[in-house]
Amino acid sequence: MTIRGLALHNFRKSFRNYFSMILSLAFTVMILFDFVNLIYSETFQALGERNKEYIDIIIRVISFVLVCFLFFFVWYASNVFLTRRKKEIGIFIFMGLTNKKIGRLYALETIFTGAAALLFGLCSGVVTTWLFQMILLRLSEISIEISFRFALQPVLITALLYTAVYAVFVWKGYRNLVKSSVLEMISAARQHEYMAEGGLFLLIKAALGICILANGYVLAIRETGGNVMGNLFLATVLVIVGTYLLFGGFLPLLFGRLSRCKQFLYRKERTLWVNNIVFRMRKNYRTYAMTCVLLTCSVTAIAAAFAEKGQYDNIVNFRNHYTYQIISDRPDLEEELTDVIEQDNEIAYHGCLAFFGMDGSHFSGGYKRGILAFSDVKKLAEDTGLAFPYENLADDELIDLDYIKLMSFLPGEKEKTVEIDGKAFHQIDSTTTPYLGYLQESHDYYIVSDKTYDELLETCGQGEAFEQQTYTYQYKIADGGNFEAGREKLNGLTYNAEDSYVGLVAVNPESEEIGWIKVEYSLCVFVFLVFVLASGSILFMKIYNDAFEEKERYGVLKKIGISTKSLGRSVAGELFASYAMPFLLMALSSWFSVHALENLMSKNLKMVNLVSVLIIFVIFAGFYLLSVLLYRKNAGIE
């Protein structure tokens, strides 16, 4: 039999044992294909060129993250595959095969496995891409027609990325076997990821892990200071390193102490699995750490999705508070504008107010500002149904008019001192209430007392166009679907002459100007599900393969009289600890990461955090039950 025939025979024979790895790799390929296919799809063309560009950038970033994950996942899976195959393939040395031929045999088997995963993943991706887009649009609440056409580019790009990553580890495994001795191959199944370490070294790692993790948590929730991005980046690094050290030091140390505590050990068959979980911790701690980090990232992604969705709704409501805003230097346009708009639309509410601009040289910050009178804003709020929680404003006080941002990396200041022409004013609040609607996004405004307004107008309001007193007329129509009819007639009133001007700002209630945010929100939901399923798959695959190594041990335990029922409970306890440890640390870490998002986006995300952790609990419970069932079968307990 040729090497190729032997490799194909071994692949067919071992297909059932490595089905979990093939399925996991295929799932990753399918998700990667679905994301890459979105770039070449025409579905989002209807949202406009700008939205399409933003969406493509987001998809490329997520695809890069998926490729990075694919790299580490294939690395992990190929190591598991190599360890499992080394002992069996090593026997072929006694049949006269050289190390190079054994390396070729392994490489061919690995290629068959990878090709099966690639083929299955691409076929699944092509079949599910329409469903993927449909769910994505449903989550985004975007009503556009899904255009599906088969394109060769996404298939080629996905296959190329996967093949490039997979080929690296096929070559790595080949070189490993070529340089391995017979003894290394035969004893490969007993080689561990983690060598036994002394108690002092574990204690040092445990202390470092706790300290580093605690510092990461503190940086994540720190609210003061301007270097927000730097703090968050450093917090991310510290949490990852701390998680790694915690699983590599503290938890093995903890279970090692428990294994020497007789009151704990000699209850509920713990003697059968506690020592084994210590072995598992020392053998698989990298796997647990990677799973915990992925789960924390998944919760952070879903929290970011809901935060952005909430901010998107707030931004839309902010911009759509008025449908038409007419700007002019004429104070007598209200009646004429009302008559024009009422020809085609019912007016839900309307109001007007005056303001004037001041050049940046008048302010300590150097930025232009519009100045509004307190009583004018109060009346506008009453006319348009907005809250105005201020009773009065002293002559040395002011209110900053801000707008809603998707996220802010600078800490907001509600109260501070502002200098105008050398005079100090106390800023009592910074509000995002849309008193001026869309106009608040184009300029900065201060609300001052009526007396201060008159004084500043007299001294500063006689300059260029922006610095002269301007009148704004705000209108909200009852039927947003009839937006175009009103805008066309209002456009006929606009002009710009030397002695007078009328301008129009019209906000279409059905506009998708920032629709990319909704798509990003939906993609974050998918990232959450992908990371959770990937984390569960990693643990499941590791436990699934570990069961074959334990078959001999459980056989010995059965021979010395331990019942199958007791062994089953032992397996359940051991696997419960394997799933519970990364889950519990994730739940703790996610609280801090979500709290950091709350500070960044000024949103309450505690319920999102709780629900996402519960979803992960349900998914992991399913993986756990399936693992117990297959573990008992593969270990020969049943």
Disulfide bonds with the S-S distance in Angstrom:
none
